[in-house]
Amino acid sequence: MTPQSPLTRRRVLAGLTAAGLAPVLAACSGGDDSLAAQAGNGDGKNYIAGDGSVLEFAPADRGEPVEFTATRFDGTPVSGESLRGAPALLNFWYASCAPCRVEAPHLVSLHEEFAPQGVNFLGVNVRDTATTAQAFERSFEIPYPSVEDARGDVLLRMTDYVPPQAVPSTLVLDAQGRVSARVLGAIEESTLRALLKTVVDEAAA
């Protein structure tokens, strides 16, 4: 899963429109350091918020296809392998996470736009029981499924890209199942639209 060569692009995209994407010469460890600081600051909140930063990997710099196995809340098994053949989005969330609630309508909107283009959306719920998760999904009218990951099995398989406890986080996968982009923190809709368009265009080429 670890990228096999240095990143050629690092873009901090949150808050920018797709037309205004700009490369940033920041240290790659900056986002993770801020997450670590939040983990130890004892301010009482029950989530660690990412800073909205985005890593985008050029095709030549992507690692191996992601590998995981999990079960959807309806009992259906899902694996990294089952997602291959089309672009995909993995969103790590749980119901009482405030940024997860903020980004939910944007994810619904993007699903409506990109699911017809073949993109598979999958939530990864890292904390809730089925009852709690499904109540959240009904409340926000989430149209795509989520897997149960309270033990952290899926999240731990993604630690090359998602720091433990960094929820919400979102991974965009290309049609080969490789990580094309990562967002730490609540997504910004136009930013994620641009990242999804990249993998859709690649798949169509």
N, C-alpha and C positions, 0 to 999 in steps of 0.2 A: 504494500500500500504506500510506502514512502516514495516520493518523487525521485526519479533516478538521476536527474540533473538539476542544476540551479534554476530557480525561477527566472524567467525572462521578463515577467511583468508583475508588478505589485501595485494595485490600484486601490486607493481609498475612495469609495464611490458614494457612501451614504450621504443623502441630502442633495446629490447632484442629479440632474436629468441625464438621460442616456446620451443626449447630444453633447453634454459637457464633461464626459469622463476624462479624468486627467491622471497621469502617473504621479506618484508621490515617492520621494526618495527617503522615506522613513525606514527606521530599523524594523526588520521583520518581527522582532520580539516585542515591540511596543504594546500591541493589543494584549498579548498573553500576560505581560507584566501588570497591566492594569487589572486584569482579571484576578491575578494572584493577590493584588492589594485588596481588592474587594472581598476576597475570601477570608482575609484575616482582619478586617477592620471592625468586626463586631457591631455593625450598625443595626442589626436586628431584622433586616429584610430577608425574605426567604428565597431569593434568587440572586444569581450573579449576572449582571447585565453586561453584554459585550458593548463595545464602543461603536458598533455599526461598520467596522472596517471590513474590507473585502479583499480576499486573495483570489486572483484569477490566474489560472495556469494555461499557458499555450499548449496546443496539442502535443508537441514534442517533449514537454516537461511534465506531463501527467504520469502518475504512478500506475501501479497495477489496479485492475478492477477491484472495487470494494467487495469484501466477503463478509457476510453475516447471515444468520438464520434467526427468524422471529415468528411470532404468531399474531395475527390481527385480532382485535377484540371480538370479532365474530367467529374466531376459531380457525380462520384460513391461514395456512403457513405461507411465509414470504421469505425470500432469500435475495442476496445480492445478485445471484445468477439469474433469478426469475425476472429481474428488472432490465437485464441486458437486451439489446436489440432496439432500444428506443431511449431517448433522453429521459432523465428522471430527476425528481427533486425530493430530498429528504429534509424534513423539518422537525427538529427536536423541541419538544414542548411539554408543558403540563398545565393543568387548569388554573391553579392559583398564581401562576406567573404573570405579573402585570404586563410586561412587554409582549407575552404570548397573546394576550387578549387584544392588545393594540394592533398587532400585525395580522390577526386572524382574518378580518375583512379583506385585506390586501391579498392574502393567499387565496381566498375564495375567488376574488376577481381574476387573479392570474390563472387559476385553475380553469375558469370558464374560457379564458382566452387560449390557453396552451394545450389543454387536454384534447381538443379536437385536432391539434397538430401532432398528437401522438406522445406528448409528455406524460409520464406517470408521476403522480404526486403520492407521497407516502409520509404520514406523520409517524414520529417515534416518540411515544409518551414515556417519560422517564420516571414517573412517580405515581400516577393515579390508578385506582381500581377501575374496572370496566364501567361501573355505574357513574363515577365522577367524570371519566373521560367522555362517555357517551352523552352525558348531560351538557358538557361543554360543546360537543359537536352539534347537538340539537340547537343550543342557544345561538351559535354563530353560523348555523346552517353549513357546516363543513361538508363538502360533497365527496371527499376522498377518504380512504381508510387510514387508520393508525395501527401500529403494532404496540404491544405492551412491552415495556423495557424497564420495569421497576428495578430489576437486578442489575441493570446497566450493561448487559451483554453487548447490545448493538453499539452503545456509546463508547464502550471500551475498545471495540474494534475500529473506531474512528478517531482515536486519540492522536493520530498523526495530523488530523485536521481540526478536530473539535476538542478544546481543553475540557476535561471533566468539570462538571457543574456549570459550564457556560451555556445556559439555556435562556432564551431561545438561540439556536444556531441553525443555519440552513446550508445544505450542500447541494450543488447542482452537478449532476452526473451526465457525462456524454453517453452516446449510444453503446459504447463499449463497457460502460459501468465504471469509468474512471472519473475522479473528481476534477471537474472543470473549474469550479469556483466555490468559495466558502464565504458566508456572511456570519460574523459574530454579532449577536444582538438582533433586535427587531429589524426586519427587512424594510427597505424603502422601495415602494412598488415600482417606480420607473427604473431603479437600479437593477432589481431582480428581473424585470422584463428584459433588459438588455442582456443579462447573463443567460437567460433562457433562450433568447433569440440566437445567441451564439451557437449553442449546441443543436438547436433546431436546424439552423442553416447548415451546420456541418453534416448533420444526418441526411439532409436533402441533397447535398453536393455529390 
